[in-house]
Amino acid sequence: MALLEQALEAAPADPLTRGDLLWLRTRLGIGRRFAELLASAWEWRLDAPGGARATAQGILDEIEDDLRAHVPRDTVDPVGGDVAAWSTMAKKLRAALG
């Protein structure tokens, strides 16, 4: 992520290039949060001590907020891709965490 931030600082003023880099940052950030969510969910499922379930639910809240705030809903990826799966994955994980 640090390299991506450097690229954004050095990016030319071309709006397409900057837009692509910003979208990449969004995708990487959401992907990182999903990885953290899955780690917490597995800790909870394995009865690890501590607040793993609450942590997972908090991360899921953040992911859903990010999806609403930063992911356009009017864009369709013809091959599916992450965007098509994020909301479905969040809903399924929310149901599993009960």
N, C-alpha and C positions, 0 to 999 in steps of 0.2 A: 504494500500500500504506500510505503514511503516513496518508492520509485514512481508510482503513479502520481503522487502529489507533486513530485519534482517535474514530471512531464507536464502536468497542468500549469505549473508556474512558468515553464519555458515554452508552452504551446503557442503556436502562432495565433494571430487573431482570427484566423479562419473559423467561422462558427461551426462548420461541419466537423472539423477536427476536434475542437473543444467539446462539442456535443457528444462525440463518440467517446472521448476520454471520461467525461462526466458520467455517461451511461455505463461505461466499464466500471467506474468506481462504485456506482449504485449496485451493479450486479455482484461485484466482489464483496461488498459490504453485506448484502443480504445473504450471500452464500456463506460468509463467515458466521453470521448469526445463526443460520440453519445448522451449521456444524456444531456450534455451541449448544444450541437447543437439543440436538440429537444426543450429545454427550450427557447433558443434564437429564434428559428423558431416560436414557439407559441407566444412569446412576439411580434414578428413582425406581425404575422397574427392577433393579437388582437389590433393592432395599438398602441402598447406601445410607449411612447416617447423615443427618443434616437436612437442609431444606432444598433438596434437589428438585422436588416437584414444584415448589414455589419458584425456584430459580428458572425452571423450564417454562412455567406459565408466564413469568415476567419477560423472558426472552421472546416468547411467542407473542405477547402483547406488543413488544417493540417491533417485531417483524411485521405484524399486521398494520401497525401505524406507519411503518416505512413503506409498505406496499401501497397503502392508501395515499400517502403523501408524494411518493416519488416514482411510482410505476404507472405509466399511462395505460388506461384500460381500453383506449380506442385503437391501439396498435396490435395487429395480429402478426404473429410469427408463423409463416407458412409451414415450418417444420416443427412447431410446438415450442421447443426450447424451454429455458428456465421460466420465463414469464408465464407461460401457459400452465406450468406445474406449481408455481409458488403458492397461489391461493388455495389450490386443492390440497397441497401438502400441509399448509397451515390449518385448514379445517380438519383434516384427518388427525393431525397431531393434537389439536384442541380436544377432539372427541376422545382420543386415547388417554389424555391426561385427566379427563373427567373433572 
